[in-house]
Each structure stands twice: as C-alpha cells, then as structure tokens.
Amino acid sequence: MSVTVGFWRQRKRIAEKLKNPRILNITFHTFRHWKATVKCHKTEGIIYVKELLGHKDIESTMVYINIEKSLFQMKSDEFYFKTASSMEGAGKLIEAGYDHITTFNGVMLFRKRSNDLSEK
C-alpha cells in the first residue's frame, strides 16, 4: 500500500469517527500550506519561507503570507500577567481585558496580549 492510499484511508476513518466530512478536504498540499503559514508566523521571514517552499517567484509565497495574516491576525505571542486573590480584584482585571487562565494555591492568574492597546 502506498503512502497516499494509507493517508486517504486514515483520513476517511477519522472523518467518519469524528463525523466531520471537512476532514476529507485535507491533502498533502494542505500540510504544505500549514507548514509555510506557521513558519511565516514564527520567523516573519518571507525569504526564508520562499526558500523553504522552493518558490522561484515571491508572489507565490505571498499567498501564504496573506493566509498567515488572516489566521493569526498579527497578534503577539507575548503577554502581560496579573494575579488576584479576591473576586473584586478579579473583576477589575477582567474589566481591563485580562483573561482568567487558572487558579493556583488560591491565587487567580490572568493574562492579556501585549499588543492590546488598552491599559496594562
């Protein structure tokens, strides 16, 4: 059995098990797009992605860049962190745009993306 046939069979099994027919649209080319999109997001280097994909024309690579911008919406991977030990403190952080992440040893942990222009 070839790799392609094995992939198709596995893809069909997963689509049926998850009752998600959209999985049948996933191809090897989908993985190529995903890899390029993630690399572009992490490195922000269009020339690197162009070379990775073997494109001769930068315009071909720009397709991946546009996908990356819409997928990740240019959000930073850096966060501000705050803690709260009371419901009042937690409420103020939520009003300021922080998201509750977890509670550890009675302390609530919150985070907000660093590119959020509202007050830290």
C-alpha positions in Angstrom: 0.0 0.0 0.0 1.4 3.4 -0.9 1.7 6.3 1.5 -1.1 8.2 -0.4 -3.5 5.3 -0.2 -2.8 4.9 3.5 -3.3 8.6 4.1 -6.7 8.5 2.2 -7.9 5.5 4.3 -6.8 7.1 7.6 -8.4 10.4 6.6 -11.7 8.6 5.8 -11.7 6.7 9.1 -11.0 9.9 11.1 -13.7 11.8 9.1 -16.3 9.1 9.9 -15.3 8.7 13.5 -15.5 12.5 14.2 -18.5 12.9 11.9 -16.7 15.7 10.2 -16.7 15.5 6.3 -14.4 18.5 6.1 -11.5 16.3 7.1 -11.8 14.7 3.6 -10.7 18.0 2.1 -7.3 17.7 3.8 -4.5 16.8 1.4 -0.7 16.7 1.4 -0.8 20.2 -0.1 -2.8 21.3 3.0 0.1 20.3 5.2 2.5 22.3 2.9 0.3 25.4 3.3 0.1 24.8 7.1 3.9 24.4 7.5 4.6 27.5 5.5 2.0 29.6 7.3 3.4 28.6 10.7 7.0 29.2 9.7 6.0 32.6 8.4 4.2 33.4 11.6 7.2 32.3 13.8 10.0 33.7 11.7 8.3 36.6 9.9 10.8 35.9 7.1 9.2 35.8 3.7 12.5 35.0 2.0 13.0 32.0 4.4 9.6 30.7 3.6 10.1 31.3 -0.1 13.3 29.2 0.0 11.6 26.5 2.2 8.9 26.1 -0.4 11.2 26.2 -3.3 9.3 29.1 -5.0 11.1 31.0 -7.7 8.7 33.9 -7.5 8.0 35.8 -4.3 4.4 36.3 -5.4 3.7 32.6 -5.0 4.9 32.9 -1.4 2.7 35.9 -0.8 -0.3 33.6 -0.9 0.9 32.0 2.3 1.7 35.4 3.9 -1.9 36.5 3.3 -3.2 33.3 4.9 -0.9 33.8 7.8 -2.2 37.4 8.4 -5.8 36.4 8.4 -5.2 33.3 10.5 -3.1 34.9 13.2 -4.4 38.4 12.9 -0.9 39.7 13.7 -1.3 39.0 17.4 1.7 39.0 19.6 2.8 35.9 21.4 3.8 38.0 24.4 1.5 38.5 27.4 1.2 40.7 30.5 0.4 38.7 33.6 -1.5 39.8 36.7 -2.8 38.0 39.8 -5.8 38.5 42.0 -6.7 36.9 45.4 -10.2 38.3 45.6 -13.3 38.4 43.4 -13.1 42.2 43.4 -9.6 42.1 42.1 -10.5 39.5 39.5 -13.4 41.6 38.3 -11.2 44.7 37.8 -8.7 42.6 35.8 -11.5 41.2 33.6 -12.8 44.7 33.0 -9.3 45.7 32.0 -9.3 43.0 29.3 -7.4 40.2 31.1 -8.4 36.6 30.7 -8.5 34.2 33.6 -6.1 31.3 33.0 -6.1 29.2 36.2 -6.2 29.4 39.9 -3.1 28.1 41.8 -2.9 28.0 45.6 -5.9 30.3 45.9 -4.4 32.9 43.6 -6.2 33.6 40.3 -3.8 34.1 37.3 -4.8 36.3 34.4 -3.1 37.3 31.1 -3.6 39.8 28.3 -1.8 40.0 25.0 1.0 42.6 25.0 -0.3 44.2 21.7 -3.6 45.1 23.4 -3.6 48.9 23.3 -5.8 49.3 26.4 -4.4 49.9 29.8 -2.0 47.3 31.2 
